[in-house]
Amino acid sequence: MTENWLYDAHPAMFRSNPLLFILLLISVVGIVGLGIWWIKCKGERLAVSDSEILMERGLLSKQRTQLALSSVRTVRISQSVFQRMLGVGNIEIFSAGDYAEIAIRGMPDPNRVRALAARRDA
């Protein structure tokens, strides 16, 4: 059965840290740093479906964390002033304990993830 993903995104590179992006872009060594940063961003993924949340990390080796929407207790969004202006934020998703089962930084439209997780109650 194919999942109907309602949200599927990688961390936003430029919008999560525009000053670092510009500094790396103008330096020769920065080109290598920019490439490494791009690979790191493409190696992380957060996806929300009708029934679950999936976080994947890694390009060659993978770390996957799946969490049923019915077990989500709290979605915490952290945003600095610049992150709010650029529409990105850090997301932490809790189910039972004091530690987040899913934590990912620099995600575009973080409030959409919170809204999708809250839809399970509707």
N, C-alpha and C positions, 0 to 999 in steps of 0.2 A: 504494500500500500504506500503510495506516495504522500509525503507530508506536504501540506499547504503552508509554506513559510510566510508569516505575516511581516517579519522584519528580518533582514539578513544583511549585515554590514561588517566591514573591517574598520579598525580605528582610523579616524581622520588624521592624516599626516599634517598638512599645512594648518588646518583650523585648530588643531589641538595645541600647537606651539609655533605660531608664526614667526616669532623673533629667532628661534633656533633655526627654522627653515631658511630664513633670509641669510643668517650668518653662515650657515653651511653652504648655501648656494654660491656665495661670493668667494669662498676660499677654495684653493686647489685641493687641499686635503678634504675639504667639505664635500666634494663630489663623491668620494669614497664613503664618507659618513652618511651622506644622503642616500646612497645606494643601500647601505646596511639598514638604515632607518626604514626605507621603503620595503625591504625584504621582511623586516620585523613586523611592520604593519600588515603586510599581506599574509603573514604567518598566523595572525590572530583573526578569529571570526566569532561573532555572536549572532545567533539566529533564533527567532521566536516563531513557533508554529501554533496551531490551534490547541495543542495539548502539551507542548514541552518547550523548554529553553535549552539550547545547545551552545556550548562554548568550545572552540577548537583552538589549539595552539600548536605551532610547528609546521614546517614545510616537509622535511624528510621523515622525521619521527613525529607522531601526533599524540597530543594529550587531549582527550575529549571528556567533557563534563556535561551530562544530561540531567535535567531537573524537570520533573513534572510540574506543570503550571498549578495543579491542585495542591502541591506541597509548598509553594512559595508563600512565605509569611511577610517578608519585607523587601522592598526594592529601594535602595538608597542611592540617590544621585548627588554627586559632589561636583560643583562647578565654581571656578574662579570667575572674576569679573570678565576677563578676556574670553574664557571659555563660553560664558553666557552670551557674549556679543557675537561669537563665531558659531554658536549652536552645537557645541560639543560638551562632553562631560564624562566623568568617571562613574561607572555603574557597579554596585555591589548588590548581589541577590542572596538573601538569607532564607533558609527553610526551617531549621530546627534549633541550631546552636547559636553561639555568640560570634562565630566566625562565618564570613561569607563563603558560600559554596562556589559562587561565581563572582569574580572581580576582574574588571577590564577597564583600561584607561583610554581616554580620548575618543569615545564613541560618538558618532553623529546622532543628533536627535534623541538624546537619552530619555526625555520625557515620554517619547512614544513607547519605549520599552516598558516604562512604568504603567502606562495606560493599557498596553496589551496584557500585562500581567494582572492588572485589576479587572479586566474583562471576564476573567474566569468566574467571578462572583455574580456577574449579571445574568 
